[in-house]
Amino acid sequence: MLDKEHAQNEDAPVKSKKTKILMIAVSIVAIAAIATSLFMYNKKITAKVMRLLRVVGTVELEADGKVKTIVDNMRLMDGNAIKTGDESLASISLDDSKIVNIEENSRAEFYKDGKKLELNLTEGKLFFDVRKPLDENESLDIKSSTMVVGIRGTAGYVWIDPVTGEESIFLAAGKVEVSNNDDSDSDTDGEGGTSGGSEPTIVKPVRSL
């Protein structure tokens, strides 16, 4: 059952085959990812900088076009990228209330300017968990080739299908703002998606499966 504010979009025609936004209640996969994040938060992370907290399998850190050696609790700098291989995972603390997991066969770039954070997902899947609502002077945007997901305080996934290139969102809780990426001429579509224009769409998880 969709939220009332999105009911009018249920029968909207599909504008693009590449991007589709889906919303579900907490799934088993999301619960597992949230459990990972809770484990990390229990370590009393208080740093205000981006840090690599946990690495499983093959993980590369790209900086200035080069691959750097990864060490425990490594600090991520503006412009760094994380790339994972098969059966691999990287957990990153953006600050003391925000954690992201880069899932297997994925790549994401990290940008930070003061309290403004931007993650550019170029391939694969990214889990985000923002435990505290952002202040008015804060921002966290997750970008893909066709959409920008504005995070205010929620948990979920953004991913790119490696075969079809379809871009999707799963929300476990809270809500996000979704808008077209200014660098893309594609529209987002589907349940709660955008079908053109610059105004963001508020996306929430469904109340039941």
The 8 nearest C-alpha neighbors of each residue, nearest first, counted from 0:
[[1, 205, 206, 207, 2, 208, 6, 3],
 [2, 0, 205, 6, 3, 5, 206, 204],
 [1, 3, 4, 5, 6, 205, 0, 203],
 [2, 4, 6, 5, 1, 7, 0, 8],
 [3, 5, 2, 6, 7, 1, 8, 201],
 [6, 4, 3, 7, 8, 2, 191, 1],
 [7, 5, 3, 8, 9, 4, 1, 2],
 [6, 8, 5, 9, 10, 4, 11, 3],
 [9, 7, 11, 6, 5, 10, 190, 191],
 [10, 8, 6, 7, 11, 190, 5, 189],
 [9, 11, 8, 12, 7, 6, 190, 13],
 [10, 12, 8, 9, 13, 189, 7, 188],
 [13, 11, 14, 10, 189, 188, 8, 9],
 [12, 14, 188, 15, 189, 11, 16, 194],
 [13, 15, 188, 12, 194, 186, 16, 187],
 [16, 14, 17, 13, 186, 18, 188, 187],
 [17, 15, 18, 14, 165, 13, 19, 188],
 [18, 16, 165, 15, 164, 166, 19, 163],
 [17, 19, 166, 165, 187, 16, 15, 188],
 [18, 20, 167, 189, 188, 166, 187, 165],
 [21, 19, 167, 168, 189, 192, 190, 188],
 [20, 22, 168, 169, 167, 190, 19, 23],
 [21, 23, 204, 169, 170, 205, 168, 203],
 [22, 24, 204, 205, 169, 170, 25, 208],
 [25, 23, 171, 204, 205, 26, 207, 206],
 [24, 26, 171, 29, 23, 30, 27, 172],
 [27, 25, 29, 28, 30, 24, 171, 23],
 [26, 28, 30, 29, 31, 25, 32, 24],
 [27, 29, 31, 26, 30, 32, 25, 33],
 [28, 30, 32, 26, 31, 27, 25, 33],
 [29, 31, 33, 27, 28, 32, 34, 26],
 [32, 30, 34, 28, 29, 33, 27, 35],
 [31, 33, 29, 35, 34, 30, 28, 36],
 [34, 32, 36, 30, 35, 31, 29, 37],
 [33, 35, 37, 31, 32, 36, 30, 38],
 [36, 34, 32, 38, 33, 37, 31, 39],
 [35, 37, 33, 39, 38, 34, 40, 32],
 [38, 36, 40, 34, 39, 35, 33, 41],
 [39, 37, 35, 41, 36, 40, 34, 42],
 [38, 40, 36, 37, 41, 42, 35, 44],
 [41, 39, 37, 42, 38, 43, 44, 36],
 [40, 42, 38, 43, 39, 37, 44, 36],
 [41, 43, 40, 39, 44, 38, 37, 45],
 [44, 42, 41, 40, 45, 39, 95, 46],
 [43, 45, 95, 42, 46, 40, 39, 41],
 [44, 46, 95, 43, 47, 94, 96, 48],
 [45, 47, 48, 94, 95, 44, 49, 50],
 [48, 46, 94, 95, 45, 49, 93, 92],
 [49, 47, 46, 94, 50, 93, 74, 75],
 [48, 50, 93, 75, 92, 74, 94, 91],
 [51, 49, 74, 92, 75, 73, 91, 72],
 [50, 52, 91, 73, 72, 53, 90, 74],
 [53, 51, 72, 91, 90, 50, 92, 71],
 [52, 54, 90, 89, 51, 55, 91, 71],
 [53, 55, 89, 88, 90, 56, 58, 52],
 [54, 56, 88, 87, 89, 57, 53, 58],
 [57, 55, 87, 58, 86, 54, 88, 84],
 [56, 58, 84, 87, 83, 55, 59, 85],
 [59, 57, 83, 82, 56, 84, 54, 60],
 [58, 60, 82, 81, 61, 83, 66, 57],
 [61, 59, 81, 67, 66, 80, 82, 62],
 [60, 62, 66, 80, 65, 79, 64, 67],
 [63, 61, 79, 65, 64, 66, 60, 80],
 [64, 62, 65, 61, 79, 78, 66, 80],
 [63, 65, 62, 61, 66, 79, 80, 67],
 [64, 66, 62, 61, 63, 67, 60, 59],
 [65, 67, 61, 60, 62, 59, 68, 64],
 [68, 66, 60, 61, 69, 65, 62, 59],
 [67, 69, 70, 66, 60, 59, 61, 73],
 [68, 70, 67, 73, 60, 71, 59, 58],
 [69, 71, 73, 72, 68, 51, 74, 67],
 [72, 70, 73, 69, 52, 51, 53, 54],
 [73, 71, 51, 52, 50, 74, 70, 53],
 [72, 74, 51, 71, 70, 50, 75, 69],
 [73, 75, 50, 49, 51, 72, 76, 48],
 [76, 74, 49, 50, 79, 73, 51, 77],
 [75, 77, 79, 78, 74, 49, 109, 110],
 [76, 78, 110, 111, 79, 109, 75, 112],
 [77, 79, 110, 109, 76, 108, 80, 62],
 [80, 78, 62, 109, 76, 61, 77, 108],
 [79, 81, 108, 61, 107, 60, 109, 78],
 [82, 80, 60, 107, 106, 59, 61, 108],
 [81, 83, 106, 59, 105, 58, 60, 80],
 [84, 82, 58, 104, 103, 105, 87, 57],
 [85, 83, 104, 57, 87, 103, 58, 86],
 [84, 86, 87, 103, 104, 83, 57, 56],
 [87, 85, 103, 56, 84, 88, 104, 55],
 [88, 86, 56, 103, 55, 85, 84, 57],
 [89, 87, 55, 102, 103, 101, 54, 83],
 [88, 90, 54, 101, 100, 53, 55, 91],
 [91, 89, 100, 53, 52, 99, 51, 101],
 [92, 90, 51, 99, 52, 50, 98, 93],
 [91, 93, 98, 50, 94, 49, 97, 51],
 [92, 94, 49, 97, 98, 91, 48, 50],
 [95, 93, 47, 92, 97, 96, 48, 46],
 [94, 96, 45, 44, 46, 97, 47, 92],
 [97, 95, 130, 94, 129, 131, 98, 93],
 [96, 98, 129, 93, 94, 128, 95, 92],
 [99, 97, 92, 128, 91, 93, 127, 129],
 [98, 100, 127, 91, 126, 90, 128, 101],
 [101, 99, 90, 126, 89, 125, 102, 91],
 [100, 102, 125, 89, 88, 105, 90, 124],
 [101, 103, 88, 124, 105, 125, 100, 87],
 [104, 102, 87, 83, 86, 85, 105, 84],
 [105, 103, 84, 83, 85, 123, 102, 106],
 [106, 104, 123, 122, 83, 103, 82, 124],
 [105, 107, 82, 122, 81, 121, 120, 123],
 [106, 108, 120, 119, 81, 80, 121, 118],
 [107, 109, 80, 119, 118, 79, 78, 81],
 [110, 108, 118, 78, 79, 80, 77, 117],
 [109, 111, 77, 117, 78, 116, 118, 108],
 [112, 110, 116, 77, 115, 113, 117, 109],
 [111, 113, 115, 114, 116, 110, 77, 117],
 [112, 114, 115, 111, 116, 137, 136, 138],
 [115, 113, 137, 112, 116, 138, 136, 111],
 [114, 116, 138, 112, 113, 137, 111, 139],
 [117, 115, 111, 139, 110, 138, 114, 140],
 [116, 118, 140, 110, 139, 141, 109, 111],
 [119, 117, 141, 109, 108, 142, 120, 140],
 [118, 120, 142, 108, 107, 141, 143, 121],
 [119, 121, 107, 143, 122, 142, 106, 118],
 [122, 120, 106, 107, 119, 143, 123, 144],
 [123, 121, 105, 106, 120, 159, 124, 107],
 [124, 122, 105, 159, 158, 104, 106, 161],
 [123, 125, 158, 102, 105, 157, 159, 101],
 [124, 126, 101, 157, 156, 100, 102, 158],
 [127, 125, 156, 100, 99, 155, 157, 101],
 [128, 126, 99, 154, 155, 98, 156, 125],
 [127, 129, 154, 98, 97, 153, 130, 99],
 [130, 128, 97, 152, 153, 131, 96, 154],
 [129, 131, 96, 152, 128, 97, 153, 132],
 [130, 132, 152, 129, 96, 133, 97, 153],
 [133, 131, 152, 151, 134, 130, 129, 153],
 [132, 134, 151, 137, 152, 131, 135, 138],
 [135, 133, 137, 136, 132, 138, 151, 131],
 [134, 136, 137, 133, 138, 132, 151, 114],
 [135, 137, 134, 138, 114, 133, 115, 113],
 [138, 136, 114, 134, 135, 115, 133, 139],
 [137, 139, 115, 116, 140, 114, 133, 136],
 [140, 138, 116, 150, 117, 149, 115, 141],
 [141, 139, 149, 117, 148, 150, 142, 118],
 [142, 140, 118, 148, 147, 119, 117, 149],
 [143, 141, 147, 119, 146, 120, 118, 140],
 [142, 144, 120, 146, 145, 119, 121, 147],
 [143, 145, 146, 183, 180, 142, 121, 182],
 [146, 144, 180, 183, 143, 179, 185, 186],
 [147, 145, 180, 179, 143, 178, 142, 144],
 [146, 148, 142, 178, 180, 177, 141, 179],
 [149, 147, 177, 141, 140, 176, 150, 142],
 [150, 148, 140, 176, 175, 139, 177, 147],
 [149, 151, 175, 139, 152, 140, 148, 176],
 [152, 150, 133, 132, 175, 153, 149, 139],
 [153, 151, 132, 129, 131, 150, 130, 133],
 [152, 154, 173, 129, 172, 128, 174, 151],
 [155, 153, 128, 127, 171, 172, 129, 170],
 [154, 156, 170, 171, 169, 127, 126, 128],
 [157, 155, 126, 169, 168, 125, 127, 158],
 [156, 158, 168, 125, 167, 124, 126, 169],
 [159, 157, 124, 123, 167, 166, 125, 156],
 [158, 160, 166, 123, 165, 164, 122, 161],
 [159, 161, 164, 165, 162, 163, 166, 158],
 [162, 160, 164, 163, 159, 123, 122, 165],
 [163, 161, 160, 164, 165, 159, 123, 122],
 [162, 164, 165, 160, 161, 17, 159, 166],
 [163, 165, 160, 161, 159, 162, 17, 166],
 [166, 164, 17, 18, 160, 163, 159, 19],
 [167, 165, 159, 18, 158, 19, 164, 160],
 [168, 166, 20, 19, 158, 157, 21, 165],
 [167, 169, 157, 20, 21, 156, 170, 22],
 [170, 168, 22, 156, 155, 21, 23, 157],
 [171, 169, 155, 204, 22, 172, 23, 154],
 [170, 172, 25, 155, 24, 154, 204, 169],
 [173, 171, 153, 170, 154, 204, 174, 155],
 [172, 174, 153, 203, 152, 154, 175, 171],
 [175, 173, 203, 202, 153, 172, 201, 176],
 [176, 174, 150, 202, 149, 201, 177, 148],
 [175, 177, 201, 149, 200, 148, 199, 202],
 [178, 176, 148, 200, 199, 147, 149, 175],
 [179, 177, 199, 147, 146, 200, 180, 193],
 [178, 180, 146, 145, 147, 181, 186, 187],
 [179, 181, 146, 145, 182, 183, 147, 178],
 [180, 182, 183, 179, 184, 145, 146, 147],
 [181, 183, 180, 184, 144, 145, 179, 146],
 [184, 182, 145, 180, 185, 181, 144, 179],
 [183, 185, 186, 182, 145, 181, 180, 179],
 [186, 184, 183, 145, 187, 15, 179, 17],
 [187, 185, 194, 195, 15, 179, 14, 188],
 [186, 188, 193, 18, 192, 194, 19, 15],
 [189, 187, 192, 19, 193, 194, 13, 14],
 [190, 188, 192, 19, 20, 191, 13, 21],
 [189, 191, 192, 20, 21, 9, 8, 188],
 [190, 192, 202, 5, 189, 8, 20, 193],
 [193, 191, 188, 189, 190, 187, 20, 200],
 [192, 194, 187, 188, 195, 200, 178, 186],
 [195, 193, 186, 188, 187, 14, 192, 196],
 [194, 196, 186, 193, 197, 179, 187, 198],
 [195, 197, 198, 194, 193, 179, 199, 178],
 [196, 198, 199, 178, 195, 179, 181, 193],
 [197, 199, 196, 200, 178, 195, 193, 179],
 [200, 198, 178, 177, 176, 197, 201, 193],
 [201, 199, 177, 176, 193, 202, 178, 192],
 [200, 202, 176, 175, 177, 199, 203, 174],
 [201, 203, 175, 174, 191, 176, 200, 177],
 [202, 204, 174, 173, 205, 201, 22, 175],
 [205, 203, 22, 23, 170, 24, 206, 172],
 [204, 206, 1, 23, 207, 0, 24, 22],
 [207, 205, 0, 24, 204, 1, 208, 2],
 [206, 208, 205, 0, 24, 23, 1, 204],
 [207, 24, 23, 206, 205, 0, 25, 26]]
